[in-house]
Amino acid sequence: MIRDFMQDAILKFEQLLNENVNYIPTINNEILEVKNPGKWSKKEILGHLVDSAIHNLVRFTEINYAEKPYRHRPYNQMDLVNLNQYQKIDVQELTQLWFTINKQMVRLMKSVDEKALDYKIILTDESEIDLRFLMTDYVEHLEHHINQIRA
């Protein structure tokens, strides 16, 4: 039952990657780069997904050898999107970067030890989640932003 929940998340994750790796680069660049005040462009949303993947890949691996309970470290999403200048990157290159990092995360999720899924994670507000939640929540986060890009 528990493993089925993870299997569903992994299947959704793979589906999101496979449906969008070739689709996103077909979106007109003018549409991808439209900026509204205080909002990211679709290209910057994809860049945010790269940053999110990088940080979560580190979390998903570190938790296996770091001191327990694992302390979740936030990152400045706005600064990273600006510093990485995702708006200026070729969409094909950006999509490949996003896809490659996430493919590694899929491999990690498929091989994660059942006991590791229960590892506790302390958030900055001192609330607790576990690795299972972090992994499945990541997939939900990815889906949310993919829907924004496709809208």
Helices and strands as residue ranges (DSSP letters): H 2-20, G 24-26, H 29-32, H 42-62, E 70-71, H 77-83, G 86-88, H 91-111, G 116-118, E 120-122, E 128-130, H 131-150
